[in-house]
Amino acid sequence: SLIFEVHVVLIEMLKTVMYRRGFSSIFGSRGLRSSAVGRSKEFEQPKTLQDIHDLLNLPKPKVRAYPMIDHTFDALVVGGGGAGLRASIGFAEAGYEVACISKLFPTRSHTVAAQGGINAALGNMEKDDWRWHMYDTVKGSDWLGDQDAIHYMCKEAPNAVKELEAYGVPFSRTEDGKIYQRAFGGQSLEFGKGGQAHRCAAAADRTGHAILHTLYKTAVNAQATFFIEYFVVDLIMEDGECRGCVALCLEDGTFHRFRANVTVIATGGYGRAYFSATSAHSCTGDGNAMVSRAGLPMEDLEFVQFHPTGIYGAGCLITEGARGEGGFLKNRNGERFMERYAPSAKDLASRDVVSRAMQMEILQGRGCGPDKDHIHLHLDHLPPSLLKERLPSIMETAKVFARVDMTKQAVPVLPTVHYNMGGIPTNYKGEVLTLDGDGNSKVVPGLMAAGEAACASVHGANRLGANSLLDIVVFGRAAPIFASEKYKPGQKQKPLKPDAGQFALENFDRMRWKKGSTKVADIRVQMQKCMQTYCGVFREDKLLKEGVKKIDEVYDSLEVRAELAQSDPSGGGQCARRRLIALG
């Protein structure tokens, strides 16, 4: 964690000290070359602040050595993906001074990778009803979704999509100019009795890309303030209320303290807890970690969705829209096996059903390839003109990562970690929930969450395809609507406590000066492989117990168990494990 300006100052200090010791020094690409009368010596160029401190025998800087730059806004949005941008637009349009803080340039957020589309009962292809959409979502969640939140999402879906159209999202069109809607898995008409629904509004196979770029443009036009490539390290909590956050500027290493009446967490999922995932490498659960460090609970973290069609060996996503356009799966015998597992929906059954069916085929020796370890997705029976019009990016992805021409060959696919249904518990308004002393839910003042980081539990144990873009748009839109009931633009804020954000600096400083020999990247890979092996599509008691032992070994390698136990007399229990999430 180099702080660039301090690094430069210390380099100059080093030159001065060397000069005073009788050395004439030149910093070059090969290191520090020094010479003196009667002797010659060659030094390796210091690469980090620790190297410089050790060379000069300087004391380590204290936590108070990190200056804080303060900012005050009416609202903060942490995350520049679809949910964060939609929330920022809502606040800005309502007259709030809003800051959107993102560790990436917003159009590089993982929303850009969403391919298939966004569900809404627009009725452009046939008669549709939001109640039918709600039924499919409740059923697809394995009946574990929150029905109040699902009711709100599905009812608001048509208006949310029409707003996107008004913002300028370039949806594909039908011949009569309406938004094109394709078939998607788990979608039906008339409460499951009317056949396959065409409910998924699409912009070719780049729907997430189209939505994200449009939302960013709209947020800029609405005059939201952006802090780009700022990494939020912790929330500022005072007496159970969220007052803002502390962020590290990745460009110059400075710390910034943000104060606001309301903070919205929209940092995406934690798919990269697994070794193979369709998620971007930036999907590391940062928001979930900072909420856990604040002592707040998480919900349904075990609900991890495996997408049926990740490219074998690469993990890159082949959208469910490929099957919605007429693609199907075959085993090594050339059999369309989904007809046995889901006779009605077949290849467009919900994702958990298809993933389990594929895994069963592989386990029973009917997988494809020399090792019988994957399944074939066929689109080669469809007209090439249709594929080029509806699935252009998928054709390119298959060619680059699977080295197949999908107009002529099958694509090798395998279930791959794709989405996290669990996260920060919220109600349908986006307000973060915790438990009171009696075990009842209560709202955390000043804190909201939206998107994959949150768990309003609209997805239950299994998300329907194309409900993720809907989730981020509807609940990103909901946050400013319901926040306005409690907080007004320009509302006066009480001062922060003098030590606000101190924990973030202490945590950063402790990790910065660690002396251990184990690399963070090594620990991360151990964790990812452990999750991949012991917490996959099928989970059994014996396998999970072994996985718990393995993940404890990874935990021990952080060399923090004893340190954390000091703050948790129970012996390294819940508090310690919450803090561990961030240290990893």
N, C-alpha and C positions, 0 to 999 in steps of 0.2 A: 504494500500500500504506500507507494511513494507520494509524498507531498512535494510537488515539483519545485515550488519556490524555496522551500527549506533545503531541498536537495542541492539546488544551485548555490545557496548561501554557504552550505557546509563544504562544497567543493572548493569554493573560493577561500574559505578558512583553511582548508587543507593545503592549498597552494602556499598560503602565507606562512603556515607553520613549517612546511618543508623548506621554504626559502630561508627562514630564520635559523633553521638547523644546518644551513650550509649547503643545501641542495638547490640546483637549478632544475626546475621540473617542467616537463612538457606533457600535457594530456593529449594522447593520440589514440588512434583506433586500436593500437595494440596494448594500451595500458599506460601506466605512469612510468616513464623512463626518467631516472634521476642520476646525477653524477656530482661528485664533489672532489676537491683537491686531494689527491693521494688515494682515492677509493672510488669504486663504481658499484652501484646498486640498482636493481630493477624491481619495481613494485608492480603488483597487479592492480589495475584500475578498480577502485571501489564501485560496486554495482548497486548497492542499496544503502539506505540510511544506517542500517545496523553495521555494515562494513565500515562506514565512515566513523561512526561512534566508537567502534572497537579500535580502529587505527589511531584515533586521536585520544583514546582513553577518556572520552567524555561521559558524563552521567546520562542515564536514560531520561528522556523528557517525561515530565509528569502529565497526568491527564489535563491539568489546567493549562498546559502548553498549547492546546487546540483552541483557537479562537472560534467563536460562534458568530455567524452573520444572521441577524434576525429578520423575519418577514411576517407580515400580518395580512390575512385575507379573510373574506367572509366564509369561503369554503375551500377545502383542499380535495383534490382527486388524485389518488396514488395509483398510477397506471395509465398508459396511453393507448390501450387497445380499444376494442369496440365499446365495451361497457364504460371505460373511463372517458372516452371522447363523447359518448352520448350523454353522460352525466355532466361533463364540462359544458356542453352546448346548452343543456337545460338550465344550469345555473347562470350562465352568461346571458342567455335570452331573458331570464327573469330579473336581471339587473344586479346580480351578485358579482363581487370581485372574486374570481375563482382562479386558482392555480392548479394546473395539471402537471404532476411530477412524474417523469418517466425515465427509466434506466436505458431505454432504447429510443431512437427516433420513432415517433408514433407509428409511421407507416411500415416499420419493421416488426411491429408487435405480431403475436401469433395469430390474431384474427385474420391476418392476410392469407393464411394457409387454408382457411375454410373453403371448401369447394362446392358442395352440393347445392345449398340454398338455405332459405329461411321459411319455416312453416307459418302459414296464416290461412284461415278459412275465407279466402277472397271469392271463391266460387267462379273463377275464370274459365275452368275447364269443364266443370259440371257443378250441379248444385252442391253447396257445402254449408256447414254450420259449425260455429266455434264450439258448440256442445259436443259434436262428434270428435273434434280435435281434442277436447278435454278428456273424453272417454278413452281415446287412444293413448293419451299421455299417462293417465292414471293406470291403465292396464299395462302399458309398457314399463312403468316404474316398478313392476311386480307388486302393485297395490300398496307400495310403501311411500309414495309421494304425498306431500302436503296438499290436500285438495283445495284449500282456500287459495294458496299461492298458484296452483295450476289453473283454477278458475280465473284468477286475475290475469295470468299470462295469456291464456288462450282467448279470452274475451277482448283483451287489448291488442292482440296480434294484428288484426287487419288495419287498425289505425296506425300502429307503429310502422308497418310496412308502407302504408300510403305516405307517411311522413318521410321515410327514406326516399321514396320516389320523388317527392317534392324537393328534397335536398339535392337530388340529381343522380341517384344511383342508377346506372345504366342496365336495368333489368332486360333480359331477353324478352321478345314479344311474340304474341300469337299473330296470326294473319290479320285479325281485326284490331290489332294494336294494344291488346291487353297484356298485362304481365304474364309471361309464360310460367306455368307451374307443372313440375314433373312429379312422377310417382316416387315415393320413398318408403323405406321399410317401416312397418308397424302402423301405417296410415290407412284408415278405412272410412267408409261412409255408413251412415245410419246405425251408429253404435255397433259396428262390426258386422252388420248384416247386409250391407249394400255393395260389397266388393272393394277393390282398390281405389283409394283416393289420390287425386293429383293436387296436392296441397303445398308443394315445396316451390316457392318463388325463387327463380334462379337467374343469375347473370352468367350464362354459359356454365363453365365449371370453375369460375373465378369469383364466386359471389362474395366471399370474405374480403378479397382484394378490392372489389368494387365498393363495398360498404365502408371499409376502413379508410380508403383514400377520400371518399366523399365526406365522411364524418370529420376527418382532419381538416379538410378545406372549410367545412362549415364552422368548426370550432374556431379556426383562425379568423374567419369573417365575423364571428360573434364576439371577438376580442377577448377570448380566454387567454390567460397568461401561461406560457409553457416554460417549464424547467426541464430541458432535455438533457439526457445523460446525467441525471442526478439519481443516486441510489438511496432510497429511504431505508434506514437501518433500524429505526425503532419509532414506536408511537410515544407521545408524551401523555401520560395518564396522571391525573390529579384527583384524588378522592373518588375514584371510580368513574371519572368523566374523561373522555378523550379531548385533549386541548390542542392537538396538532401532531407534528412529527419532526424527527431529525433526519437530515439527508446529507449524503456525501457527494460533492461535485466530482465526477470522475475525470474532469478535464484538469483541474488544478489541485484537487485534494482538500479543498476547504469544506468545513462543516456548516450547514445551514439549519437554523431552527425556524420552523413554520408554525404560526399560531392561527387558529381558525375556530369558528363556532361549530363547524361540522367537517368531519373527515370521512371521505369515501374510499374504501379499499377496493381496488379493481385490478389486482396484480396477476390474474390468471391462475392456472392450475399448477400441480406438482408432478406432472407426468415424468419428469426426468429423475424421479426417485427410482425409476426402472431403467434397465440397461438398454432395452429396445422399446422405442416409443415413437409415435408420429409427432409428438410435441417438439417444438423448437428447443434448443439447448438453453434458452432463456427461461423456460417454464420450470422454475425451481421453488415455487411455493413461498416466495418472499413475504407476501402479505399474511399468509397463514402463520408463518414463523413469528412475525412481529406481534401478531395478536396473541399467540401462545405465550410469548415472553411477557406480555402484559398481564398474564394470569387468567386469560379468558379461555373458555372451552372451544373445542372443535366438534364437528358433527359428521358422522357417517364417512370417516376417512377410509374405511375398508371398501367402500363402493367405488371400484375402479373399473372403467369400461374398456374392454378389448374390442377394437374395431376388427371386423372379420377380414378385411382386405388391406393389410399392409404388405408392401412388396417384400417377398422372401429375400432375406439377407441384408436388406437396406432399411426396412421399417417405414419407408415413405408411403403416404396414404394414397389409396385408390378409392375415390369417393363412392359412397353408396349410390350416388346418382348413376354410376356405370351400370349397376343392376337395375336401377329405375328406368334406364333407357332400353333395357332388354337383355343385359348381360346375365350369365348364370354360372354356377360353380359345378365342376365335375371332379370326381376322384380318379385314381389311376386306371380304373376299369371303364372310364368314359361314362359313368353313371351320374345323372343329375340327382345327387343323393338328398338334396333338401326336400324333395317330394316325399321322402320317408319321414323326415323330422317335422315338417310343417306342410301338410298336404294342401292347405288352402293358400297361405301366403307364399310358400316355397322360398325362393331366393330373396324375397322381400319381407321375411319374418324379422322381428326385432333383433338387434345386434347381439344380445346375449344368447339368443337361441341359435343364430347362425354360427357364432364363435364356438359354442359348445359342440354343435354338430360337426364342424370342421375338425375340432380337436378329437372327437370320437372317431372319425374316419381315419385320422392319422394313427391314433392309438391302436386301432383294430387292423392296421397294416394296409390300409387302402390309400395312403398318401402317395403323392406323385414324386417323380425324380428318383435318382439312384438310391437315396437314403429314405425314400418314402416319408418325407418330413414336411410336405407342403401340399397345397391344393391348387388346381388350375381355374382361373377366371376367364371365361370365354366371351369375347366381344367380336370375334372374327366372322360371325354370321351376320353382323349388322352392316349396312351400306357404309362404305368409307366416307361418303359425303355427310352422313348423319354424325359420324364420330368426329369429323373435323369441325362441324358446326356446333355440336353440343358438348364435346369432351376434348377440346384441343390441348389443354394442359395435361390431361391424363395421358394422351398419346405420347406427348413429349416425355413425361415422367417415366412411362413404361420403357420407352426407347433408351433413356439415359441410365436408369437404375436397374432395369431388368434385361436390357438389351434385346427387347422383342418388338416387333411390329405388330401391334394389337389388331390391325386389320387382317392379319394373316396367321397370327400365333396366339396361344393362350398366355396369360400373365400369371407367373407363379406368385401365390399369395399365402399369407399366414396371419392368424389373429395377433394384433399388436396393441400395446397399451395406447389408449387414445384420449380418454377423458376422465376427469375426477368429479364424481357426483357430490362427494363430501366437501366440507370446507368450513368457513366461518358461519355459524348459525344466524339466520336472519328471519324476520317475518316477511310478508309479501310487500311491505313498504320499503324493504331494504335496511331496516334498523337492526343492528347487531344485538343479539340476545345473550344473556348469561343467566345464572341461577342465583336466586336469593338464598337466605339462610334456611328457608323451609323447602328448598328444592324446586321452587316455582320459577318459571321464566320471567325475566325482566329485561327491559331495554337498557343498553349501555348508552348513556347520554353522550351526544357529540360524535358517535361512531356509526357508520353505515358501510355496507359492502354490496357489491354487485358482480355478476359474471361468474366465471368458473372458480374464482377465489371464494365466493359465497356459497352458502347452502340454504336457499329458501326451501329446498327439498322439492322443487318442481320435477326433478328427475328421479327421485327415489333411489332404487337400486340399479336402474338402467335408463340411460337417456335415449329417447328416440332421435334418429337422425334428423338434422335440420332444426331441432329445438334449441341448439346451443346458440346460434346467431340470434334466434328469437329471445332467448334468455338475456343475452347481454344488452340487446336493444330495449326490451321492455323494462328490465329492472334498472338499467342505466338511466332510462327515461324517468322511472319512478322515484329515484333518489331525490332529485331536486323538487319534484312535485310534493312529496311528503315532508321533506326538510323544511319547505316554506311554511308549514303549519307551526313550526317551533322557532325558526330562525328567520329574521328579516334582513334584507340587504342593508349593510352599514350598521348593523346592531353592535352596540358597544361590548367589548370583551374585557374581562378582568385580566390584570397582569399575570404572567407566568411566575411560578415560584423561582427563586434565584438558582436552584439546582436543577431546573427542568432540563431533561435530556442528558443528565449526568451518567445515567446507567448506560446509555448508548456509547458514550465516549469511553467509559471504563471497559465495556465489553470489547470495543474496537482496539483499545490500547493493550488489553490482555492478550488478544489473539495476535496482534501485530508483533509483540515481543516474545512470542513463544519460542522455546529453545529446542523443541522436539525434532526428531529426525524424519518423522513420517510426513509425506506430502499430502496436502488437502485433496489433490486429485486422486491419489491412491485410495484414500478413505472413501471418497465418493464412488469410485468404481466398485469397491468392495460392497458398499451399501446397495448399489444398483444391481449387481449380480445376485446378491442375496435375495432381494425383492423379486427378481425375475425367476429365480429358481424355486423359491418357497412360497410365493404369493401370486401364482399365475391364474390361468383360467379356471382350473380345478383346484380346490383347496380342501385338504383333508386334515383331520385332527393331528395325526402323527407328523405330517409334513410341516404344518404350521408350528407345532411345538419345537421341531428341529430348527425352523426358521427363526424363532424367538431367541434361541441360544446363539445362533449365528449373528443376528443383528446386535445382540448384547456384546459379542466380541468386537464388532465394529465400533460400538459405543465406547467400549473400554479403550480402543486405540486412540481416541481423542484425548486421553489423559486428563479428563476433566471430572471424572466421577467423584474423586475425593474432594476436589475443589468445590463442586456444586453441592456436595453433601453438607458442607459447612453452613450453607444457607437453607438447608432442608433437613432438619434433625431426624425426620422419619426414615432416613437412610437412602437418599437418592430417589425419591418417589416422583410425584407428579410435577412438582416445581422444577426439579433437576431436569427431568425429561423435556419439559417445555423449553427450558433454556437451551438444551442440547440442540433443538431443531435449528436454532440460529447459528450455533457454533459450527454445525456441519455445513 
